[in-house]
Amino acid sequence: MRLVPLAFLGLCSFATAQVNRERFVIIENGWAWTLLFFILAALTIAALNYLYGRLTRPGKALSYALKSVKHLFIWVAIALTIYPVVYILAASFNRNNSLAAVPPQTGSMVFRSGVLPDPANFALVHYQHILSETNLHGYQWLLLALGAAAGLAFVLLSVTFPATATWLGRLRRLSGYIMLLSVIGLVVSITPDQFYSIGPEGQHIRASTSGMMVLYIRNTLVVSGMTGLFAVFISTTAGYAFARMRFEGRYQTLLVFVFVQMFPGFMALVAIFYLMNYLGLLNTFTGLILAYSGGAIAFSSWIFKGYLESISPSLEEAAMVDGTTHWGAFWHIILPTSMPMLLFIFLLQFIGTYSEFLLANVLLTGAERWTVGLGLFALASDGLATRWGTLAASAVLGSLPILILFYTFQNALTGQYTAGGVKG
């Protein structure tokens, strides 16, 4: 019943809409139509819920109306957030490689205007174009198949069976480890020499920018993964020292960490470039990883220090009563207890460097060393000649590692580990 007035208002709002050759919707005073449509929709939904409340629970009628308007705002916000993702995903399957193509003269206004790509044009041509110049070896195909099978088993075991079964939990963890090791082996073994096309005389022709997207994803995984591991190592040792030990200069060092966070990272670009050039680390993953890791010291250490201060020192004291050292208590007590925070720090640094562009653009000068951000920028830097379908497909492929990483570690991130307790 609620959809009827919304559909009617939506049709009225597009009554004067026209589509020009650039596939833009031309609506005279379109902002006013949109605002009027939203206000009328909110009033209609509020009125319907108020009448429903008067018939069922008269004392809650006004509350129903206000809650319905609040839910409308929430759903609009969700739609505005999800829409770019849906559009990019749909555009990656669109056969057309341009957003300015001449629209069809018939069909739904949603497809004619380009609000959503036309499903009739869906195809895999862009993904085929991106992957056509990637040449994997036999053992790499085996690693890919093993990782895919282990990932599928991990998903099925996570969704189908309860998490309380001990042997199923072990099997799920084993499949997760196999998938992780397969991905690591595949990432490490891929080289730039595997990206080429075959010329008419059988010679190898260097792959195009879009054809090297798999290499850019591999480069980003190497850089982001190593940076995340360095961030975890630095934050755990430094954070533990600041949280549990009292030494001269501790407070002043913490103030320096806060002071450093006041300045944006791009202010240090010249200094970082000069330092990496002096050390001979320009256009190397080592230089980029060191630059990223240096920026993670202050923030990650502060986060881990605050987390450790919420854990009772009695856990370590009980372990040291049994004869262990500070290092033993840190290794056997603090690290297992802090696993959710360590994963959070790793993911935070991984995501921050995965999508970073400015520093990578300064330090990486060779196309074979580019990360995903640089590759996407190169695809989008042609102005009106940008191949939007290829760009969208590349963006989808580049986002897959982040999605897989989040899904793999979601239980560890949301799970609760030992929060306290002393030896009795």
Secondary structure, 3 states (H helix, E strand, C coil): CCHHHHHHHHHHHCCCCEECCCCCEECCCHHHHHHHHHHHHHHHHHHHHHHHHHHHCHHHHHHHHHHHHHHHHHHHHHHHHHHHHHHHHHHHCECCCCCCCCCCCCCCHHHHCCCCCCHHHECCHHHHHHHCCECCCHHHHHHHHHHHHHHHHHHHHHHHCCCCCHHHHHHHHHHHHHHHHHHHHHHHHCCHHHEEEECCCCCEEECCCHHHHHHHHHHHHHHHHHHHHHHHHHHHHHHHHHHHCCCCCHHHHHHHHHHHHCCCHHHHHHHHHHHHHHHCCCCCHHHHHHHHHHHHHHHHHHHHHHHHCCCCCHHHHHHHHCCCCHHHHHHHHHHHHCHHHHHHHHHHHHHHHHCCCHHHHHHCCCHHHCCHHHHHHHHCCCHHHCCHHHHHHHHHHHHHHHHHHHHHCHHHHHCCCCCCCCCC
